[in-house]
Amino acid sequence: MKTIRSTTRTGARTAGGTVTRPGGGTRPGARTAPPRRTDPRRPGTDPAARHRERERLPRYWFANRLLLTLSGQRPVHWMLGHTLGAAYDQLTALAPQAPLRPAPPGRRTPVVRRCDEFRPRPEVIEAFARIASGDRLRALAFRLERGTDLRWRCSAVELGGAAVPHAAAARG
């Protein structure tokens, strides 16, 4: 019995309908579509990759640093190069109270749940973050300004529910 071959763009077709591909291997029918994805995960759904991407945003980076400072996990001077004068004064007034210290029952470490931003100008970000510690939820607002060296610096900090002493009261 003689095998009849005809040439297709992707390989040779035999009389039985089997396609022989140049790279080797045969399979029934001719398929011209690209191979299908066999990985069950969808692109971009890896939680660790999303977390790393999120942490690169200035608002999340600063929210995490402010959280570590205001929860007592880092000293205030850790933020010295990342804040402007008024914001540093606000941090030095808030930090001794450690207003974001973990709640006593479970002592869960506070985390930044979500952080959003508003840009009144291209070089300014007004950000607000939701900080969760156990079943408590706190609000943290801060302003970032980009300097001439293209680095973001925090210029104002406000924490929902925490009183910040005025500069005059702190001096005298």
Disulfide bonds with the S-S distance in Angstrom:
none
